Amino acid sequence: MSGTETTRHRVEDAMRSVRREGFLPAAQRGDAGLDQPLPLWAGQTNSQPTTVANMLELLDPAPGDRVLDVGAGSGWTTALLAHLVGAGGSVLGLEIVPDLAEWGASNVAATDQPWARLEVADPGELGRAAEGPYDRILVSAMARRLPQDLLDQLAPGGVMVVPVDGWMLHVERPTAPDAETVVTRHGPYRFVPLLTPESR
């Protein structure tokens, strides 16, 4: 089995184990099986399942990885990432909307994966550099440009998956200090805007 096939099977297993229903308001749970984004509140959404799966496959988190989940919303991606990295890893989900973050944190806690947590993002910082560097960073909101603040929080050899200006980017930080960051595009996507310190 190729590495790509292995990653796909791992993501499929995570999505079977961490059900979307647990991360939707009661009125939305009957629509959990729809392959479309579903509204939460404050203009935020629970992302389309195929989009989430594609992003997780691109990110390819390994057991034991330290992961930052930016725009964690209802906590679904945080919990999925926790399943993928296992108890030897850690996942920090950050959400800028306080009420949504509180609800998302309770959803993540209900999955009984104590190596994952979801917290309110610091309005003055994108990500959380003090807890980095991270092996993987997932961003579930559209940036206008590649967010350098988050790139700086990646460990050497780390990967970030982030939608930028309509395109999903796979960003790999080099292991050598003088090497260039490798950025590839993986199809057009639409997301809610990423709120950065300068846009808040």
C-alpha positions in Angstrom: 0.0 0.0 0.0 1.4 3.4 -1.0 1.9 6.2 1.5 -1.0 8.1 -0.1 -3.3 5.1 0.2 -2.2 4.6 3.8 -3.0 8.3 4.6 -6.4 8.0 2.9 -7.3 5.0 5.0 -6.1 6.6 8.2 -8.3 9.7 7.4 -11.3 7.5 6.5 -10.9 5.7 9.9 -10.7 9.0 11.7 -13.9 10.3 10.1 -15.7 7.0 10.9 -14.6 7.2 14.6 -15.1 11.0 15.1 -18.6 11.5 13.9 -19.6 14.9 12.5 -22.9 14.8 14.4 -21.1 15.5 17.7 -19.9 18.8 16.4 -23.2 20.3 15.1 -26.0 22.2 16.8 -29.0 19.9 17.6 -31.0 21.4 14.7 -28.2 20.6 12.2 -27.5 17.0 13.2 -30.0 15.5 10.9 -27.9 17.0 8.0 -24.6 15.6 9.2 -24.5 13.2 6.3 -24.7 16.0 3.7 -21.5 16.7 1.8 -21.8 20.5 2.3 -20.8 23.1 4.8 -23.3 23.7 7.6 -23.8 27.0 9.4 -22.9 27.4 13.0 -23.1 31.0 14.3 -21.2 34.3 14.1 -20.8 33.6 10.3 -18.8 30.4 10.9 -19.4 27.0 9.4 -18.8 23.3 9.9 -16.8 22.5 6.8 -17.9 20.1 4.0 -16.7 16.5 4.8 -14.9 16.0 1.5 -13.0 19.3 2.1 -12.0 18.2 5.6 -10.8 14.8 4.3 -8.8 16.4 1.5 -7.1 18.8 3.9 -6.3 16.1 6.4 -4.8 13.9 3.6 -2.7 16.8 2.4 -1.6 17.6 6.0 -0.7 13.9 6.6 -0.3 14.1 10.4 1.7 11.2 11.8 1.3 9.5 15.3 3.2 11.6 17.8 3.0 14.9 15.9 2.3 18.2 17.5 -0.4 20.0 15.6 -1.9 23.5 15.6 -5.5 23.8 14.3 -6.4 27.4 13.4 -10.0 28.3 13.0 -11.1 25.2 14.9 -14.8 26.2 15.2 -16.9 23.4 16.5 -13.9 21.3 17.3 -14.4 18.6 14.6 -11.0 19.0 12.9 -9.3 19.2 16.3 -10.8 15.9 17.3 -10.1 14.3 14.0 -6.4 15.5 14.2 -6.3 14.1 17.8 -7.4 10.7 16.5 -4.7 10.8 13.8 -1.8 11.8 16.0 -2.8 9.5 18.9 -2.0 9.8 22.6 1.7 10.3 21.8 0.9 13.6 20.0 -0.9 16.8 20.9 -3.4 19.1 19.2 -4.1 22.7 20.0 -7.3 24.1 18.4 -7.7 27.9 18.4 -11.0 29.7 17.6 -11.4 33.5 17.7 -15.2 33.6 18.4 -15.4 33.1 22.2 -18.8 31.4 22.4 -17.9 29.1 19.5 -14.6 28.2 21.2 -16.3 27.4 24.5 -18.8 25.1 22.7 -16.0 23.6 20.5 -13.9 22.9 23.6 -16.8 20.9 25.2 -17.2 18.9 21.9 -13.5 18.0 21.9 -13.6 17.1 25.6 -16.5 14.7 24.9 -14.3 12.6 22.6 -12.1 11.6 25.5 -8.8 12.5 23.8 -7.0 14.5 26.5 -4.0 15.2 24.3 -6.3 17.6 22.4 -7.8 20.9 23.5 -9.5 23.9 22.0 -9.1 27.4 23.3 -10.0 31.0 22.5 -7.4 32.5 20.2 -5.4 35.5 21.4 -6.8 38.4 19.4 -3.4 39.9 19.1 -1.6 36.8 17.7 -2.2 34.4 14.8 -1.5 30.9 16.1 0.4 30.5 19.4 4.1 30.7 19.0 4.8 30.1 22.7 3.6 26.5 22.3 5.4 25.9 19.0 7.1 24.8 16.9 4.5 22.5 15.4 5.0 19.5 13.1 1.7 20.3 11.3 -0.6 23.4 11.1 -4.1 23.2 9.7 -5.9 26.4 8.8 -9.7 26.3 8.1 -10.2 29.9 7.0 -9.2 31.8 3.9 -6.0 33.9 4.1 -5.4 36.8 1.7 -1.7 35.8 1.6 0.5 33.1 3.0 0.5 33.8 6.7 4.2 34.3 7.7 3.3 34.3 11.4 2.1 30.7 11.1 5.0 29.6 8.8 7.4 30.8 11.5 5.7 28.4 14.0 6.3 25.4 11.8 9.2 23.1 12.8 11.8 22.3 10.2 10.3 19.8 7.8 6.8 20.7 9.1 3.8 21.1 6.9 1.0 23.6 6.8 -2.2 23.3 4.8 -4.0 26.6 4.3 -6.4 28.1 1.8 -5.0 31.3 0.4 -6.7 33.6 -2.1 -9.0 30.9 -3.3 -6.5 28.0 -3.5 -5.6 25.3 -1.1 -1.8 25.4 -0.4 0.5 22.7 0.9 3.4 24.4 2.5 6.5 22.6 3.6 9.2 24.3 5.7 12.7 23.2 4.7 15.0 21.4 7.1 18.0 23.4 5.9 18.1 27.1 7.1 19.1 28.4 3.6 16.6 26.3 1.6 13.4 27.7 0.2 9.9 26.9 1.4 8.1 24.5 -0.9 4.5 25.6 -1.8 2.1 23.6 -4.0 -1.5 24.4 -5.0 -4.2 21.7 -4.7 -7.4 23.0 -6.2 -9.8 26.0 -5.7 -11.8 26.2 -2.4 -14.0 28.7 -0.6 -13.8 29.4 3.2 -14.8 32.0 5.7 -12.1 34.7 5.9 -9.1 34.2 8.2 -9.1 36.8 10.9 -5.5 38.0 11.4 -4.3 40.5 14.0 -4.2 43.3 11.4 -7.8 42.6 10.3 -9.5 42.4 13.7 
